[in-house]
C-alpha cells in the first residue's frame, strides 16, 4: 500500500515561520568553518610546537595524524555545509509558496 502525502492547508502555508531554517543554516555554516579553521591550525603548527622545529619519526607521525584528522573534518564540514544549503533552499521555497498563496494562486 502506497503512502499518500498530506499537503498543508492554505492557512498553514500562509502562517508558516521558516526562520528556524535560516538560523540553522547560519549555525551549521559557522560551525563547519570553525572546525576547518581549528584542525587546519593544528596541522599547520604541529611541525613547530612552541615555535621550535620538530623532526624525526614522532614528528612525521604527528603530521600524518593531523593531516588525516583534517581530511576527516573537511568531509564532515562539507556535509554540514551541504545541510545548510538544503535548509536555505527549503526556506526560499517555503517563502515562495507563501507569496504564491498570498496572491491567490
C-alpha positions as CSV (number, residue, x, y, z in Angstrom):
1,X,0.0,0.0,0.0
2,X,1.5,3.4,-1.0
3,X,1.6,6.2,1.5
4,X,-0.1,9.4,0.5
5,X,1.4,12.8,1.1
6,X,-0.7,15.3,3.1
7,X,-0.3,18.8,1.8
8,X,-0.6,21.7,4.2
9,X,-3.7,23.9,4.2
10,X,-3.6,27.4,2.7
11,X,-3.7,28.9,6.2
12,X,-0.8,26.7,7.3
13,X,1.3,27.8,4.4
14,X,0.5,31.5,4.9
15,X,1.4,31.4,8.6
16,X,4.4,29.2,8.3
17,X,7.5,30.5,10.2
18,X,10.7,29.4,8.5
19,X,13.2,31.4,10.5
20,X,14.5,28.3,12.1
21,X,15.8,27.1,8.7
22,X,17.8,30.3,8.2
23,X,19.1,30.2,11.8
24,X,20.1,26.5,11.4
25,X,21.9,27.2,8.1
26,X,23.9,30.1,9.6
27,X,24.9,27.9,12.6
28,X,25.9,25.0,10.5
29,X,28.0,27.2,8.2
30,X,29.7,28.9,11.1
31,X,30.4,25.5,12.8
32,X,31.8,24.0,9.7
33,X,34.2,27.0,9.3
34,X,35.3,26.7,12.9
35,X,36.0,23.0,12.6
36,X,38.1,23.6,9.5
37,X,39.9,26.5,11.0
38,X,40.8,24.7,14.2
39,X,42.0,21.5,12.5
40,X,44.0,23.4,9.9
41,X,45.7,25.4,12.5
42,X,46.7,22.3,14.5
43,X,48.0,20.7,11.3
44,X,49.9,23.8,10.3
45,X,51.6,24.2,13.7
46,X,52.3,20.6,14.6
47,X,55.8,20.7,12.9
48,X,56.9,23.6,15.1
49,X,55.4,23.2,18.6
50,X,56.3,26.2,20.7
51,X,57.9,27.7,17.6
52,X,60.7,25.1,17.6
53,X,61.1,22.8,14.6
54,X,60.2,19.2,15.3
55,X,61.8,16.4,13.3
56,X,62.0,12.7,13.5
57,X,59.6,9.7,13.4
58,X,57.3,11.1,16.1
59,X,57.1,14.4,14.2
60,X,56.3,12.7,11.0
61,X,53.6,10.5,12.7
62,X,52.1,13.6,14.3
63,X,52.0,15.4,10.9
64,X,50.4,12.4,9.3
65,X,47.8,12.1,12.0
66,X,46.8,15.7,12.0
67,X,46.5,15.6,8.2
68,X,44.3,12.6,8.4
69,X,42.2,14.3,11.0
70,X,41.9,17.4,8.8
71,X,40.7,15.3,5.9
72,X,38.1,13.7,8.0
73,X,36.9,17.1,9.4
74,X,36.7,18.5,5.9
75,X,34.4,15.7,4.9
76,X,32.2,16.4,7.9
77,X,32.4,20.1,7.2
78,X,31.3,19.6,3.6
79,X,28.3,17.6,4.7
80,X,27.4,20.3,7.3
81,X,27.6,23.0,4.6
82,X,25.5,20.8,2.3
83,X,22.8,20.6,5.0
84,X,23.0,24.4,5.4
85,X,22.4,24.8,1.7
86,X,19.4,22.4,1.8
87,X,17.9,24.4,4.7
88,X,18.4,27.7,2.8
89,X,16.8,26.2,-0.4
90,X,13.9,24.9,1.7
91,X,13.4,28.3,3.3
92,X,13.4,30.0,-0.1
93,X,10.9,27.5,-1.5
94,X,8.6,27.8,1.5
95,X,8.8,31.6,1.3
96,X,7.9,31.4,-2.4
97,X,4.9,29.2,-1.5
98,X,3.7,31.8,1.0
99,X,4.0,34.5,-1.6
100,X,2.3,32.4,-4.2
101,X,-0.6,31.6,-1.9
102,X,-0.9,35.2,-0.8
103,X,-1.6,36.1,-4.5
104,X,-4.4,33.6,-4.6
105,X,-2.9,31.1,-6.9
